[in-house]
């Protein structure tokens, strides 16, 4: 006896329905597992924002248990100033639109404000259409704080640059005033004192100029700073550029404000002293400047010349000139030591802490 067409087709239909139900069950199980493991907050809510369900990630973010939050509105979790935005995005989702990565301020149970990136999508039913909303909230508070800190740092860097620029300009004004005043000075010794003071002011102004130009507002590159300082001194004394050679170790040496200004003044005094006294009566010679590391925590600055030499009967630590007195004071400020080596020529060895 042959089976009817109804009897023949009933079994395959039942099998197909069973397979589809199994696949749907597996998909729901997979989605539930993903939601359970997600670090993000995943929230199921109605079109008007009433919360129906959420995952452990949401509990961690907002501080409420599911029992505490179920049936309450998403507005409870939203900062008052962002409530209009929440209503707008819920309206968009109600029209079938997806909303991606909308930044909002949300409120934890303890009242703390958290910045979140909120994405929302409509939940659809094949028969009823849009029946709800799924929202995914990612905590971006740390990132927003970092952005604000970066913006604040940029503002402070610009302000600091402006400070260095203005200090440099003010020092240049002082240098110009000294230069103008020097034109009315007849006494050669007084004129020399004006020039020395002007060079000291310039050496400090140069550091602030280099800091204004530097990417790192706390340090200047040693070779560039010292090389420019020496060039300015040679121009001030009318010496040839080949009269002084500068050697700095190949490794980059960065000088902070606590080191660079006193070190620049020390170099200013020692080179000025050599230019004035080492080569009398047009004698030709060479001044050599070296800067490098003694060890991990100490630097050594060497200023030497092949001139007539330092007077044997003169103690440089108790010299009558202001320049050498300044050198000793500044070396102490650097927590350093200074040593004089005589003939041939003159060599000053200055060691100091690698600070700043």
ChimeraX attribute file (.defattr): number of C-alpha atoms within 10 A of each C-alpha:
attribute: neighborCount
match mode: 1-to-1
recipient: residues
	/A:1	3
	/A:2	6
	/A:3	8
	/A:4	8
	/A:5	8
	/A:6	8
	/A:7	9
	/A:8	11
	/A:9	11
	/A:10	10
	/A:11	10
	/A:12	10
	/A:13	11
	/A:14	11
	/A:15	11
	/A:16	11
	/A:17	11
	/A:18	12
	/A:19	12
	/A:20	12
	/A:21	12
	/A:22	12
	/A:23	12
	/A:24	12
	/A:25	12
	/A:26	12
	/A:27	12
	/A:28	12
	/A:29	12
	/A:30	12
	/A:31	12
	/A:32	13
	/A:33	12
	/A:34	13
	/A:35	20
	/A:36	17
	/A:37	12
	/A:38	14
	/A:39	17
	/A:40	21
	/A:41	23
	/A:42	25
	/A:43	21
	/A:44	21
	/A:45	24
	/A:46	20
	/A:47	20
	/A:48	15
	/A:49	22
	/A:50	19
	/A:51	22
	/A:52	19
	/A:53	16
	/A:54	22
	/A:55	22
	/A:56	20
	/A:57	21
	/A:58	24
	/A:59	19
	/A:60	14
	/A:61	20
	/A:62	21
	/A:63	17
	/A:64	17
	/A:65	15
	/A:66	16
	/A:67	9
	/A:68	10
	/A:69	20
	/A:70	16
	/A:71	15
	/A:72	14
	/A:73	16
	/A:74	19
	/A:75	19
	/A:76	16
	/A:77	20
	/A:78	20
	/A:79	19
	/A:80	14
	/A:81	10
	/A:82	14
	/A:83	17
	/A:84	11
	/A:85	15
	/A:86	20
	/A:87	14
	/A:88	11
	/A:89	20
	/A:90	24
	/A:91	14
	/A:92	17
	/A:93	20
	/A:94	20
	/A:95	12
	/A:96	16
	/A:97	14
	/A:98	15
	/A:99	16
	/A:100	14
	/A:101	13
	/A:102	14
	/A:103	17
	/A:104	22
	/A:105	21
	/A:106	26
	/A:107	21
	/A:108	18
	/A:109	14
	/A:110	9
	/A:111	12
	/A:112	11
	/A:113	17
	/A:114	21
	/A:115	20
	/A:116	23
	/A:117	18
	/A:118	22
	/A:119	18
	/A:120	23
	/A:121	20
	/A:122	25
	/A:123	18
	/A:124	13
	/A:125	10
	/A:126	7
	/A:127	7
	/A:128	7
	/A:129	11
	/A:130	17
	/A:131	15
	/A:132	23
	/A:133	26
	/A:134	21
	/A:135	21
	/A:136	22
	/A:137	24
	/A:138	21
	/A:139	20
	/A:140	16
	/A:141	15
	/A:142	11
	/A:143	11
	/A:144	14
	/A:145	12
	/A:146	12
	/A:147	12
	/A:148	12
	/A:149	12
	/A:150	12
	/A:151	12
	/A:152	12
	/A:153	12
	/A:154	12
	/A:155	12
	/A:156	12
	/A:157	16
	/A:158	14
	/A:159	12
	/A:160	16
	/A:161	20
	/A:162	13
	/A:163	14
	/A:164	21
	/A:165	19
	/A:166	16
	/A:167	16
	/A:168	23
	/A:169	15
	/A:170	13
	/A:171	20
	/A:172	18
	/A:173	13
	/A:174	16
	/A:175	21
	/A:176	14
	/A:177	12
	/A:178	16
	/A:179	16
	/A:180	11
	/A:181	12
	/A:182	18
	/A:183	10
	/A:184	9
	/A:185	13
	/A:186	9
	/A:187	9
	/A:188	9
	/A:189	10
	/A:190	12
	/A:191	16
	/A:192	13
	/A:193	13
	/A:194	18
	/A:195	18
	/A:196	19
	/A:197	15
	/A:198	21
	/A:199	21
	/A:200	19
	/A:201	19
	/A:202	23
	/A:203	28
	/A:204	20
	/A:205	23
	/A:206	22
	/A:207	25
	/A:208	25
	/A:209	20
	/A:210	20
	/A:211	24
	/A:212	23
	/A:213	14
	/A:214	14
	/A:215	12
	/A:216	13
	/A:217	18
	/A:218	15
	/A:219	20
	/A:220	25
	/A:221	17
	/A:222	19
	/A:223	20
	/A:224	11
	/A:225	20
	/A:226	25
	/A:227	16
	/A:228	15
	/A:229	21
	/A:230	22
	/A:231	15
	/A:232	18
	/A:233	22
	/A:234	19
	/A:235	11
	/A:236	14
	/A:237	12
	/A:238	10
	/A:239	13
	/A:240	10
	/A:241	13
	/A:242	11
	/A:243	14
	/A:244	21
	/A:245	13
	/A:246	14
	/A:247	15
	/A:248	18
	/A:249	12
	/A:250	8
	/A:251	8
	/A:252	11
	/A:253	18
	/A:254	18
	/A:255	21
	/A:256	20
	/A:257	17
	/A:258	15
	/A:259	20
	/A:260	24
	/A:261	20
	/A:262	21
	/A:263	23
	/A:264	21
	/A:265	23
	/A:266	25
	/A:267	22
	/A:268	23
	/A:269	22
	/A:270	20
	/A:271	23
	/A:272	20
	/A:273	14
	/A:274	22
	/A:275	23
	/A:276	11
	/A:277	14
	/A:278	23
	/A:279	17
	/A:280	11
	/A:281	7
	/A:282	6
	/A:283	9
	/A:284	11
	/A:285	16
	/A:286	17
	/A:287	21
	/A:288	16
	/A:289	22
	/A:290	16
	/A:291	20
	/A:292	19
	/A:293	18
	/A:294	14
	/A:295	10
	/A:296	8
	/A:297	10
	/A:298	14
	/A:299	18
	/A:300	20
	/A:301	22
	/A:302	19
	/A:303	23
	/A:304	25
	/A:305	24
	/A:306	18
	/A:307	21
	/A:308	18
	/A:309	19
	/A:310	20
	/A:311	11
	/A:312	9
	/A:313	6
	/A:314	10
	/A:315	11
	/A:316	17
	/A:317	15
	/A:318	10
	/A:319	11
	/A:320	11
	/A:321	10
	/A:322	11
	/A:323	19
	/A:324	18
	/A:325	15
	/A:326	16
	/A:327	23
	/A:328	19
	/A:329	14
	/A:330	19
	/A:331	20
	/A:332	14
	/A:333	14
	/A:334	20
	/A:335	12
	/A:336	17
	/A:337	14
	/A:338	17
	/A:339	13
	/A:340	15
	/A:341	13
	/A:342	15
	/A:343	14
	/A:344	13
	/A:345	18
	/A:346	20
	/A:347	22
	/A:348	17
	/A:349	15
	/A:350	23
	/A:351	22
	/A:352	22
	/A:353	18
	/A:354	22
	/A:355	16
	/A:356	12
